[in-house]
Amino acid sequence: MIDRRDSSPVLAARGVSKSFRRETGEPVHALENFDLEIAPGMLAALVGPDGAGKTTFLRLVAGLMQVES
């Protein structure tokens, strides 16, 4: 059995931001100050409309993109 009282999060994202520029130069904010914490044994799902930043977040977590500081 997992003791969740003293366990650290499996995934912790705090203040994550990522933006892109369209060909027109207009900025698009895919993620802005996004926070997420997943504890051991917790089931989580990313749900949202097209363009909400779900895939961008997963690419950041996988190390396929750089987080903006």
C-alpha positions as CSV (number, residue, x, y, z in Angstrom):
1,M,0.0,0.0,0.0
2,I,1.2,3.5,-0.8
3,D,1.6,5.9,2.1
4,R,0.6,9.3,0.6
5,R,1.1,11.4,3.7
6,D,4.9,12.1,3.2
7,S,5.3,11.3,-0.5
8,S,6.5,13.9,-3.0
9,P,4.4,14.5,-6.1
10,V,5.2,12.3,-9.1
11,L,4.8,15.4,-11.3
12,A,4.8,19.0,-10.3
13,A,4.5,21.9,-12.7
14,R,4.3,25.4,-11.2
15,G,4.0,28.6,-13.2
16,V,4.6,26.9,-16.6
17,S,4.3,29.3,-19.6
18,K,4.8,28.8,-23.3
19,S,4.0,31.1,-26.2
20,F,4.5,31.0,-29.9
21,R,4.5,33.5,-32.7
22,R,2.2,33.2,-35.7
23,E,3.6,33.9,-39.2
24,T,2.0,37.3,-38.8
25,G,4.1,38.0,-35.7
26,E,1.1,37.8,-33.4
27,P,1.9,36.1,-30.1
28,V,-0.2,33.0,-29.1
29,H,-0.1,32.0,-25.4
30,A,-0.4,28.2,-25.3
31,L,0.2,28.0,-21.6
32,E,0.3,30.9,-19.1
33,N,1.2,30.4,-15.5
34,F,-0.1,26.8,-15.5
35,D,0.1,24.8,-12.3
36,L,-0.4,21.0,-11.9
37,E,0.6,18.5,-9.2
38,I,0.0,14.8,-9.4
39,A,0.5,12.7,-6.3
40,P,1.6,9.0,-6.4
41,G,-1.3,6.7,-7.2
42,M,-3.4,9.6,-8.5
43,L,-5.1,9.4,-11.9
44,A,-5.1,12.6,-13.9
45,A,-6.4,13.6,-17.3
46,L,-5.9,16.7,-19.4
47,V,-9.2,17.8,-20.9
48,G,-10.0,20.9,-22.8
49,P,-10.9,22.4,-26.2
50,D,-8.7,22.6,-29.2
51,G,-5.9,25.0,-28.6
52,A,-6.0,24.8,-24.8
53,G,-2.4,23.8,-24.5
54,K,-2.7,20.1,-23.7
55,T,-0.3,18.8,-26.3
56,T,2.1,21.7,-25.6
57,F,2.2,20.7,-21.9
58,L,2.9,17.1,-22.7
59,R,5.7,18.1,-25.0
60,L,7.2,20.2,-22.3
61,V,7.0,17.4,-19.7
62,A,8.6,15.0,-22.2
63,G,11.5,17.5,-22.8
64,L,10.6,18.0,-26.5
65,M,10.2,21.8,-25.9
66,Q,11.8,24.3,-23.6
67,V,9.8,26.0,-20.8
68,E,9.9,29.8,-20.9
69,S,11.3,31.3,-17.7
